[in-house]
Amino acid sequence: MRFGTDVAAKGVRERRFDVEVGGRTVPGLLWTPEGDEHPRPVVMLGHGASGSKSQDYIVALARGLVRHRGLCAVAIDGPVHGDRRADKGEVDGLPFADFVARWSADPALIDDMVADWRATLDAVQALPEVTPGPCGYWGLSMGTIFGLPVVAAEPRVSVAVLGLMGIAGPTQDRFTADAPTVRCPLLYIVQWHDELFPRDLAFKLFDAFGSGDKRMHVSPGMHAEVPAEEFEASGRILGEHLLD
């Protein structure tokens, strides 16, 4: 794990890092309390397609988890996103188009991202300020495309927030197989007018999850119109389960 920039503001320390996994450089950001190395659980944050580890809502969620919930947070760029791209994602629409193409054509895409997340989790949990063991996962849309397999594969995940996805797309068979193995407490977020993943497909995925403690929050609006209160609800459920 190689650290780069290191800045702090309003009680939150943000560090840029790289992790090497299977010949891939995985760029990430880690948020921890400023000036406090008391170990705390970490939440993995998965961004959506066309975004990055540093997009506004990921940073805001991470800072809120640290400042208001007493947690740590970590995010990595997904394949063909952010610092994994030569253009750093500055050309509108290209990361989304490139992701859809990779999702359709690369059978190793999901397993590679699972490996990237697990190696990142190993690295951050080796730090003195991060608690080893139980952790959380949060990710919507592409964050669920990769996150559902991560939650299914990683026994350290003890609570998850997923959503804006259904049993659909090139890897729908993977979702069908993985969802019943998810047993941790789960919050699932659905947009009633989602134009990318219609609600009937989202409901089908929710039904498939094996969690005994699962709840669905449904809000009016299209795919990208998740209301602010769902981010607050996300922080609340993550904090309740990781700091209980």
LINNORGI-V146377 format. One record per residue. RES is the residue in one small letter. PHI is phi in whole degrees, -180 to 180 (999 if undefined). OMEGA is omega in whole degrees, -180 to 180 (NA if undefined). BURIAL is 1 if it has 24 or more other ideal C-beta (glycine too) atoms within 12 Angstrom, else 0. Layout:
res:RES phi:PHI omega:OMEGA burial:BURIAL
res:RES phi:PHI omega:OMEGA burial:BURIAL
This chain:
res:m phi:999 omega:-179 burial:1
res:r phi:-112 omega:179 burial:0
res:f phi:-91 omega:176 burial:0
res:g phi:-119 omega:-178 burial:0
res:t phi:-62 omega:-177 burial:0
res:d phi:-144 omega:-178 burial:0
res:v phi:-131 omega:179 burial:0
res:a phi:-137 omega:177 burial:0
res:a phi:-157 omega:175 burial:0
res:k phi:51 omega:174 burial:0
res:g phi:86 omega:-178 burial:0
res:v phi:-122 omega:176 burial:1
res:r phi:-96 omega:180 burial:1
res:e phi:-121 omega:-179 burial:1
res:r phi:-123 omega:174 burial:1
res:r phi:-86 omega:180 burial:1
res:f phi:-147 omega:171 burial:1
res:d phi:-128 omega:173 burial:1
res:v phi:-125 omega:178 burial:1
res:e phi:-95 omega:-178 burial:0
res:v phi:-138 omega:175 burial:1
res:g phi:55 omega:-179 burial:0
res:g phi:85 omega:178 burial:0
res:r phi:-103 omega:171 burial:1
res:t phi:-94 omega:-178 burial:1
res:v phi:-105 omega:-179 burial:1
res:p phi:-87 omega:-178 burial:1
res:g phi:-148 omega:174 burial:1
res:l phi:-130 omega:178 burial:1
res:l phi:-123 omega:178 burial:1
res:w phi:-115 omega:179 burial:1
res:t phi:-139 omega:177 burial:1
res:p phi:-63 omega:179 burial:1
res:e phi:-72 omega:174 burial:0
res:g phi:71 omega:-178 burial:0
res:d phi:-139 omega:-179 burial:0
res:e phi:-99 omega:173 burial:0
res:h phi:-61 omega:-174 burial:0
res:p phi:-65 omega:-179 burial:0
res:r phi:-135 omega:177 burial:1
res:p phi:-65 omega:-179 burial:1
res:v phi:-114 omega:174 burial:1
res:v phi:-115 omega:174 burial:1
res:m phi:-82 omega:-178 burial:1
res:l phi:-115 omega:180 burial:1
res:g phi:-103 omega:-178 burial:1
res:h phi:-80 omega:-180 burial:1
res:g phi:-90 omega:178 burial:1
res:a phi:-62 omega:-177 burial:1
res:s phi:81 omega:179 burial:1
res:g phi:-101 omega:179 burial:1
res:s phi:-165 omega:178 burial:1
res:k phi:-63 omega:-175 burial:1
res:s phi:-111 omega:178 burial:1
res:q phi:-71 omega:-166 burial:1
res:d phi:-57 omega:-174 burial:0
res:y phi:-72 omega:175 burial:1
res:i phi:-68 omega:180 burial:1
res:v phi:-63 omega:-180 burial:1
res:a phi:-64 omega:178 burial:1
res:l phi:-64 omega:-180 burial:1
res:a phi:-60 omega:-178 burial:1
res:r phi:-64 omega:178 burial:1
res:g phi:-66 omega:178 burial:1
res:l phi:-64 omega:179 burial:1
res:v phi:-73 omega:-171 burial:1
res:r phi:-75 omega:-172 burial:1
res:h phi:-105 omega:-176 burial:1
res:r phi:-113 omega:180 burial:1
res:g phi:71 omega:-179 burial:1
res:l phi:-114 omega:167 burial:1
res:c phi:-107 omega:179 burial:1
res:a phi:-143 omega:179 burial:1
res:v phi:-142 omega:177 burial:1
res:a phi:-136 omega:174 burial:1
res:i phi:-127 omega:175 burial:1
res:d phi:-71 omega:173 burial:1
res:g phi:-73 omega:177 burial:1
res:p phi:-53 omega:-179 burial:1
res:v phi:58 omega:179 burial:1
res:h phi:-131 omega:172 burial:1
res:g phi:54 omega:-176 burial:1
res:d phi:-75 omega:173 burial:1
res:r phi:-81 omega:-179 burial:1
res:r phi:-107 omega:175 burial:1
res:a phi:-64 omega:-179 burial:0
res:d phi:-90 omega:178 burial:0
res:k phi:59 omega:178 burial:0
res:g phi:78 omega:-174 burial:1
res:e phi:-80 omega:179 burial:0
res:v phi:-95 omega:-176 burial:0
res:d phi:-57 omega:175 burial:0
res:g phi:90 omega:-176 burial:0
res:l phi:-67 omega:179 burial:0
res:p phi:-58 omega:-180 burial:1
res:f phi:-63 omega:-180 burial:1
res:a phi:-64 omega:180 burial:0
res:d phi:-67 omega:178 burial:1
res:f phi:-65 omega:-180 burial:1
res:v phi:-59 omega:179 burial:1
res:a phi:-64 omega:179 burial:0
res:r phi:-66 omega:-180 burial:1
res:w phi:-59 omega:-178 burial:1
res:s phi:-80 omega:-167 burial:0
res:a phi:-113 omega:-173 burial:0
res:d phi:-111 omega:-177 burial:0
res:p phi:-68 omega:180 burial:0
res:a phi:-91 omega:-172 burial:0
res:l phi:-58 omega:-176 burial:1
res:i phi:-65 omega:-178 burial:1
res:d phi:-65 omega:177 burial:0
res:d phi:-64 omega:-179 burial:1
res:m phi:-71 omega:174 burial:1
res:v phi:-59 omega:178 burial:1
res:a phi:-63 omega:179 burial:1
res:d phi:-62 omega:-180 burial:1
res:w phi:-68 omega:-178 burial:1
res:r phi:-67 omega:177 burial:1
res:a phi:-67 omega:177 burial:1
res:t phi:-63 omega:179 burial:1
res:l phi:-62 omega:176 burial:1
res:d phi:-57 omega:-175 burial:1
res:a phi:-67 omega:-177 burial:1
res:v phi:-73 omega:179 burial:1
res:q phi:-75 omega:173 burial:1
res:a phi:-83 omega:179 burial:0
res:l phi:-82 omega:-177 burial:1
res:p phi:-66 omega:-177 burial:0
res:e phi:-88 omega:-179 burial:1
res:v phi:-119 omega:-180 burial:1
res:t phi:-73 omega:172 burial:1
res:p phi:-74 omega:177 burial:0
res:g phi:103 omega:-172 burial:0
res:p phi:-56 omega:-179 burial:1
res:c phi:-143 omega:178 burial:1
res:g phi:-120 omega:173 burial:1
res:y phi:-134 omega:175 burial:1
res:w phi:-133 omega:176 burial:1
res:g phi:-173 omega:179 burial:1
res:l phi:-114 omega:178 burial:1
res:s phi:59 omega:177 burial:1
res:m phi:-60 omega:175 burial:1
res:g phi:-64 omega:173 burial:1
res:t phi:-90 omega:177 burial:1
res:i phi:-54 omega:176 burial:1
res:f phi:-88 omega:-173 burial:1
res:g phi:-72 omega:179 burial:1
res:l phi:-58 omega:176 burial:1
res:p phi:-63 omega:177 burial:1
res:v phi:-65 omega:-179 burial:1
res:v phi:-63 omega:179 burial:1
res:a phi:-67 omega:-174 burial:1
res:a phi:-89 omega:-168 burial:1
res:e phi:-107 omega:-177 burial:1
res:p phi:-68 omega:178 burial:0
res:r phi:-72 omega:180 burial:1
res:v phi:-74 omega:-176 burial:1
res:s phi:-109 omega:175 burial:1
res:v phi:-160 omega:-177 burial:1
res:a phi:-143 omega:170 burial:1
res:v phi:-122 omega:-179 burial:1
res:l phi:-130 omega:176 burial:1
res:g phi:154 omega:-176 burial:1
res:l phi:52 omega:-178 burial:1
res:m phi:-155 omega:175 burial:1
res:g phi:-145 omega:173 burial:1
res:i phi:-78 omega:-172 burial:1
res:a phi:-160 omega:173 burial:1
res:g phi:84 omega:-174 burial:1
res:p phi:-62 omega:-177 burial:0
res:t phi:-111 omega:-178 burial:1
res:q phi:-64 omega:177 burial:1
res:d phi:-65 omega:178 burial:0
res:r phi:-65 omega:179 burial:1
res:f phi:-62 omega:180 burial:1
res:t phi:-62 omega:180 burial:0
res:a phi:-76 omega:-174 burial:0
res:d phi:-80 omega:-172 burial:1
res:a phi:-56 omega:-179 burial:1
res:p phi:-65 omega:-180 burial:0
res:t phi:-84 omega:177 burial:0
res:v phi:-78 omega:-174 burial:1
res:r phi:-116 omega:-176 burial:0
res:c phi:-76 omega:172 burial:1
res:p phi:-54 omega:-169 burial:1
res:l phi:-141 omega:166 burial:1
res:l phi:-107 omega:-176 burial:1
res:y phi:-121 omega:-173 burial:1
res:i phi:-107 omega:-178 burial:1
res:v phi:-129 omega:170 burial:1
res:q phi:-101 omega:-172 burial:1
res:w phi:-60 omega:-177 burial:1
res:h phi:-107 omega:-178 burial:0
res:d phi:-56 omega:-178 burial:1
res:e phi:-87 omega:-180 burial:0
res:l phi:-96 omega:-179 burial:1
res:f phi:-130 omega:-174 burial:1
res:p phi:-55 omega:-172 burial:0
res:r phi:-61 omega:-180 burial:1
res:d phi:-65 omega:177 burial:0
res:l phi:-74 omega:176 burial:0
res:a phi:-67 omega:179 burial:1
res:f phi:-64 omega:179 burial:0
res:k phi:-63 omega:178 burial:0
res:l phi:-67 omega:179 burial:1
res:f phi:-58 omega:179 burial:1
res:d phi:-60 omega:-175 burial:0
res:a phi:-77 omega:-179 burial:1
res:f phi:-64 omega:-178 burial:1
res:g phi:-89 omega:-177 burial:0
res:s phi:-64 omega:173 burial:1
res:g phi:-77 omega:178 burial:0
res:d phi:-117 omega:178 burial:0
res:k phi:-135 omega:180 burial:1
res:r phi:-139 omega:-179 burial:1
res:m phi:-116 omega:172 burial:1
res:h phi:-110 omega:-179 burial:1
res:v phi:-117 omega:180 burial:0
res:s phi:-127 omega:174 burial:1
res:p phi:-67 omega:177 burial:0
res:g phi:123 omega:-177 burial:0
res:m phi:-87 omega:-170 burial:0
res:h phi:-51 omega:-173 burial:1
res:a phi:-93 omega:-174 burial:0
res:e phi:-104 omega:178 burial:0
res:v phi:-63 omega:-176 burial:1
res:p phi:-73 omega:-176 burial:0
res:a phi:-60 omega:-178 burial:0
res:e phi:-65 omega:177 burial:0
res:e phi:-73 omega:175 burial:1
res:f phi:-70 omega:176 burial:1
res:e phi:-65 omega:178 burial:0
res:a phi:-63 omega:178 burial:1
res:s phi:-61 omega:180 burial:1
res:g phi:-62 omega:-178 burial:1
res:r phi:-65 omega:-178 burial:1
res:i phi:-68 omega:178 burial:1
res:l phi:-64 omega:180 burial:1
res:g phi:-65 omega:-179 burial:1
res:e phi:-59 omega:-175 burial:0
res:h phi:-85 omega:-177 burial:1
res:l phi:-88 omega:-178 burial:1
res:l phi:-115 omega:-179 burial:1
res:d phi:-65 omega:NA burial:0
